[in-house]
Every structure is written in structure tokens, then in C-alpha cells.
Amino acid sequence: MVPELDETEREKRAAALNELLDLMRPAVQADGGELVLTHLDVEQGIVEVQLQGACGSCAISGMTLKGGVERLLRSRLDWVTEVRGSLDESMDFFESASLGRGSYVPRQ
């Protein structure tokens, strides 16, 4: 059973997470994407994020989530036990791909 956190600790953890996401966000935005926090369970240490925009159609988005986002969150926030990621695929592929400004051009 996970011990219950007080409100101060919950707020501290959420603030630290948001600060770290804000540090990562410009790299994703530089490629025409966005990194969005979709769910946070500070008690269990579960963080859910979503890649949107050009990142939703990128062939290496899974590596961005695993090798980038998850690695950084787990290494810098000792309370994070799991990072779940998803892609926003609601945007048209060609519109999404046209947002990318990085060196990688996604393939269909």
C-alpha cells in the first residue's frame, strides 16, 4: 500500500513535474509538436503525457516518449514510477507533417 501524501507534498511534486516538462517542451515545439500532461497521480507516481502536432505523425515519437520524456522524468523525479505516453493522431497526417521544422521528416 502506498502511503498517502499531504497536500504540500502533492503540490511540490506537481510543481517539480511541470517545471521539468516546461524544460523539455521547447525541444518538442521546435519540431512542430507539443508535449501535454494528460494525467498525474502523484500518490502512485504515474505520469501520462501526450505528443501532439507534428509529433503525432512522427515515426520516432515512441523513442521520444521512451528515450526522452520517460528517461528524464524517472531520472530526475525519484517518485515517478511509470510514464505512459500517447500520440494525438486526430490531425491530418499531411497537416501534422507540415508543422515539423526539425531535421527529421516523417514518412507515411
Rosetta blueprint (number, residue, H / E / L):
1 M L
2 V L
3 P L
4 E L
5 L L
6 D L
7 E H
8 T H
9 E H
10 R H
11 E H
12 K H
13 R H
14 A H
15 A H
16 A H
17 L H
18 N H
19 E H
20 L H
21 L H
22 D H
23 L H
24 M H
25 R H
26 P H
27 A H
28 V H
29 Q H
30 A L
31 D L
32 G L
33 G E
34 E E
35 L E
36 V E
37 L E
38 T E
39 H E
40 L E
41 D E
42 V L
43 E L
44 Q L
45 G L
46 I E
47 V E
48 E E
49 V E
50 Q E
51 L E
52 Q E
53 G E
54 A H
55 C H
56 G H
57 S L
58 C L
59 A L
60 I L
61 S H
62 G H
63 M H
64 T H
65 L H
66 K H
67 G H
68 G H
69 V H
70 E H
71 R H
72 L H
73 L H
74 R H
75 S H
76 R H
77 L L
78 D L
79 W L
80 V L
81 T L
82 E E
83 V E
84 R E
85 G E
86 S E
87 L E
88 D L
89 E L
90 S L
91 M L
92 D L
93 F H
94 F H
95 E H
96 S H
97 A H
98 S H
99 L H
100 G L
101 R L
102 G L
103 S L
104 Y L
105 V L
106 P L
107 R L
108 Q L
